Amino acid sequence: MKYVFLTASEVSGIDFSKVLQDSASTLRYNNDNSKTFVKYKGDKPSFLDGKTELTREETLLELKKAEWRLEE
């Protein structure tokens, strides 16, 4: 599985038939709703060309950053 982070303004360009999320409402956003990510299997969808592809481990490291943590 591969992951790509996007800005919230890029969500309208997501082809949900090419990623594992169903719609914008199933995406996980950071605390200020400015970033999200998609995951997919196989080849990188063309709408993600030019975006950095991350592994699961790299994505988990990113999600440990303060901007992704829920406030207690």
Residue frames relative to the residue before (quaternion, step in Angstrom):
aa qw qx qy qz dx dy dz
M 1.0000 0.0000 0.0000 0.0000 0.00 0.00 0.00
K 0.1659 -0.7719 0.6097 0.0701 3.56 -1.10 0.80
Y 0.2111 -0.7725 0.5938 0.0775 3.54 -1.25 0.62
V 0.0406 -0.7687 0.6377 0.0265 3.56 -1.19 0.66
F 0.3038 -0.7427 0.5724 0.1689 3.55 -0.92 0.98
L 0.0963 -0.7911 0.6041 0.0027 3.54 -1.08 0.86
T 0.4704 -0.6063 0.5356 0.3525 3.54 -1.27 0.27
A 0.6434 -0.5330 0.3787 0.3982 3.56 -1.18 0.48
S 0.6365 0.5412 -0.3356 0.4352 3.60 1.05 -0.65
E 0.6506 0.5190 -0.3149 0.4563 3.61 1.22 -0.32
V 0.4448 0.7241 -0.4383 0.2928 3.60 1.26 -0.22
S 0.6389 0.5454 -0.3397 0.4230 3.61 0.95 -0.75
G 0.6833 0.4854 -0.2836 0.4659 3.61 1.21 -0.40
I 0.4830 0.6734 -0.4345 0.3527 3.58 1.27 0.03
D 0.2442 -0.7182 0.6341 0.1500 3.54 -0.99 0.93
F 0.2613 -0.8258 0.4821 0.1320 3.57 -0.06 1.29
S 0.5652 0.5721 -0.3999 0.4397 3.61 1.22 -0.12
K 0.7004 0.4620 -0.2520 0.4822 3.60 1.28 -0.31
V 0.7202 0.3643 -0.2325 0.5427 3.61 1.29 -0.09
L 0.6140 -0.5995 0.3846 0.3402 3.58 -1.26 0.27
Q 0.5829 0.5256 -0.3914 0.4804 3.60 1.24 -0.09
D 0.4863 -0.6985 0.4580 0.2566 3.57 -1.15 0.68
S 0.7978 -0.0738 0.1223 0.5857 3.57 1.02 -0.83
A 0.7118 -0.4270 0.3293 0.4500 3.57 -1.30 0.08
S 0.6535 0.5367 -0.3196 0.4275 3.59 1.06 -0.67
T 0.6829 0.4599 -0.2994 0.4822 3.62 1.20 -0.25
L 0.4922 0.6513 -0.4323 0.3829 3.59 1.26 0.13
R 0.3442 -0.6956 0.5859 0.2331 3.56 -1.21 0.55
Y 0.1618 -0.7962 0.5803 0.0556 3.57 -0.83 1.03
N 0.5386 -0.5881 0.4831 0.3616 3.55 -1.25 0.41
N 0.7760 -0.4092 0.2276 0.4226 3.58 -1.30 0.19
D 0.7681 0.3213 -0.2039 0.5150 3.61 0.96 -0.71
N 0.4867 -0.7115 0.3901 0.3236 3.58 1.31 0.37
S 0.4665 0.6912 -0.4412 0.3315 3.60 1.13 0.56
K 0.7785 0.2294 -0.1206 0.5717 3.60 1.25 -0.40
T 0.0080 -0.7605 0.6493 0.0036 3.50 -1.28 0.57
F 0.2045 -0.7679 0.5812 0.1751 3.57 -1.25 -0.19
V 0.2343 -0.7331 0.6176 0.1623 3.51 -1.33 0.39
K 0.1846 -0.7547 0.6147 0.1362 3.53 -1.26 0.42
Y 0.0015 0.7908 -0.6103 0.0469 3.52 -1.18 0.70
K 0.3339 -0.6966 0.5944 0.2235 3.51 -1.35 0.29
G 0.7668 0.3588 -0.2592 0.4649 3.55 -1.17 0.55
D 0.8140 -0.2395 0.1982 0.4907 3.53 -1.18 -0.68
K 0.5583 -0.5998 0.4593 0.3429 3.54 -1.17 0.67
P 0.4555 -0.6772 0.5008 0.2884 3.61 -0.81 0.95
S 0.5891 -0.6277 0.3802 0.3383 3.58 -0.98 0.83
F 0.6215 0.5502 -0.3617 0.4245 3.63 1.04 -0.56
L 0.6680 0.4679 -0.2925 0.4993 3.60 1.31 -0.18
D 0.3317 0.7533 -0.5059 0.2578 3.61 1.23 0.15
G 0.7842 0.2887 -0.2445 0.4918 3.55 -0.96 0.92
K 0.6201 0.5228 -0.3371 0.4780 3.59 1.30 -0.12
T 0.5095 -0.6535 0.4721 0.3009 3.57 -1.11 0.69
E 0.2766 -0.7512 0.5854 0.1286 3.52 -0.88 1.09
L 0.1307 -0.8070 0.5745 0.0388 3.58 -0.86 1.00
T 0.4626 -0.6324 0.5394 0.3083 3.52 -1.26 0.46
R 0.6905 -0.4408 0.3552 0.4503 3.56 -1.30 0.08
E 0.6638 0.5150 -0.3067 0.4473 3.57 0.91 -0.94
E 0.6561 0.5021 -0.3080 0.4717 3.60 0.94 -0.85
T 0.6467 0.5188 -0.3109 0.4647 3.57 1.04 -0.80
L 0.6439 0.5171 -0.3237 0.4617 3.60 0.95 -0.81
L 0.6221 0.5236 -0.3386 0.4734 3.60 1.05 -0.70
E 0.6446 0.5160 -0.3155 0.4676 3.59 0.97 -0.84
L 0.6972 0.4897 -0.2726 0.4471 3.58 0.93 -0.90
K 0.5950 0.5568 -0.3650 0.4502 3.60 1.26 -0.17
K 0.5053 0.6502 -0.4215 0.3798 3.58 1.25 -0.21
A 0.6664 -0.5512 0.3387 0.3708 3.56 -1.14 0.70
E 0.6473 0.5495 -0.3395 0.4048 3.62 0.96 -0.74
W 0.7084 0.4277 -0.2606 0.4974 3.62 1.22 -0.28
R 0.5744 0.6149 -0.3809 0.3832 3.60 1.21 -0.27
L 0.4443 -0.6542 0.5413 0.2856 3.50 -1.11 0.72
E 0.4412 -0.6799 0.5124 0.2839 3.55 -1.00 0.77
E 0.3696 -0.7442 0.5175 0.2044 3.55 -0.98 0.86
